Amino acid sequence: MIDVSDGLVQDVGQLCRASRVGAEIDLGRLPVAGACRRALGRRAAAFAACAGEDYELVVAVPCAREPALRRMAPRLGCRITPVGRLLAGRPVVRVRDPDGRVVHATRSGFDHFRR
């Protein structure tokens, strides 16, 4: 589990490096604020995947444990939204558009050491 306040792609990348796995994020499944969708249209999900300040958590669980996590959501007072999957292999994060094509992010998240 990691917070995504620096950007989903960047923070999932940290999770992948620490766990020695890869990941795929499905842009079509990301929950994106209505105001963001209105302002950015088709680019909203890609922006949301790389922007910071979301203050959400990304949680990695085995597929078999997902139903138990979903059952816990009401007690925790939050929604659970599957947005991707972890993969064996290199610690690389692939972002896919709703058609399944790999999208290259021009920016992966907020970097505290850059101006």
Secondary structure, DSSP 8 states (H G I E B T S, - for coil): -EE-TT-HHHHHHHHHHHHT-EEEEEGGG----HHHHHHHGGGHHHHHHH------EE----GGGHHHHHHHHHHHT------EEEESSSS-EEEE-TTS-EE--S--S--TT--
